[in-house]
Amino acid sequence: MLKTQLYRLGGLLLIVGAVLPLFEPGLAPWVFGAGALLFCPIQMNDRYEGSNLIIRRLRRQQMLGALLLLVSAALMFTSYYRIPPFRGSEWKLTLLIAAVLELYAVFRIAHEEKAER
């Protein structure tokens, strides 16, 4: 139960942290980073014990998306604090790739699990 609540809180903080640079750029990396630290480890530790190869592949894509969310958080910090070599908006590209991977995997896993039953 606590795991599910932390997972949802992490997802909410990720969304708020991704939008926050428009309004409060100094707070955005901290909110997004906290969300990534809550969301990603829980998602990476979630296991699929079945034998469906498609779901296994989609789980690996989800783990890659979670890793890219952590990279995005780090790049947000380097962007805001002007830490070389990254000083621009590289975090937006990694966030876009992570979001596409995560969304695709979520919908495809649900579809595959439904078809498996």
N, C-alpha and C positions, 0 to 999 in steps of 0.2 A: 504494500500500500504506500509506504513512504517512498519507495523507489519510483512508483508511478507519479507521485506528486512532484518529486524532484525532477523527473524527466519532463513533465509538463511545464514546470516553472522554468527549467532551462530553455525549453522551446519558446516560451513567452519572452524570456529575456533576450533570446537571439533575435526575435522579430523586433522588439523594442530597440535593441542595440543597433540593428541594421538601419532603422529609420531615424534614430537619434542624431546622427551627424548633420542632418538638415537643421536641427534646432539647437542642439547642445553638443558641439563636437568634442569638448573636453571630457564629457561624461560617457560618450558613446563607446570608446574602447573598453572601459571598465564594465559597463553593463553587458556588452556583447561577449567579453571575455568570461565573465561570470556565467553567462548562459551557456557558452561553449564548454566550460569546465563542468557544468552540471549535466548537460545533454549528451555530450560525446562519450564519456566513459560508460555511461549506462547503456547507450546504444551499442557500443563495441562489445560489452560483456553479455549482451543478449544473444543467446545461442539458438541455432536451428539444428535440431537433432534428426530431422528427417533425411530421406534419401533423394529428394527431388533436386536434380542438378541445376535447374533453372533458379530455384529459390536460393540455393547455395551461391550461385553467381550473383544474384541480386543482393544477397547479404554482404558479399565482398564489395559490391558497388556502394552499398550503404556505409560500410566502414571507411571506404575511400572518401565519401562525402563528409563523414564525421571528421576525418583527419583534415580535410580541406577547411572545415569550419574552424578548427583550431589554428590552422595556418592563417586564415582570414583574421582571426582575433589578434594574432601576433603582428600581422601586417597593418592592422588598424593602429596598434601602438606605435609601430615604426613610422607610420604616416603622420600621426598627430605630434609625436615628439621629435620628428625630423631626424631619425636615426638612420645613418647611411647603411647600406646603399639604396634603401627604398625610401623615397620621399613623396611619392605620388599616391595614386589611388589604386595600387595593385591589389589591395584587399577586395575591391569591387569585383575584379575578375575571378578571384578564387571563390568568393562568395557566390557568384553567379553559377560557376561550375558545380559547387557543392549543392546549391539549391536544386539545380536540374537533376543531379544524381539522386539526391534524397527523395525528391518528389516522384521521379520515375520509379525508383525502387519501391517506395511505399505503395503506390497504386498497383504495380505489377505483382508484388508479393501478395497483396490482398486478392488479386485476381487468380493467381496460381494456387493459393490456399483454398479458395472457393472451388476451383476446378478439380483440385485434388480430392476434395470431399465428395 
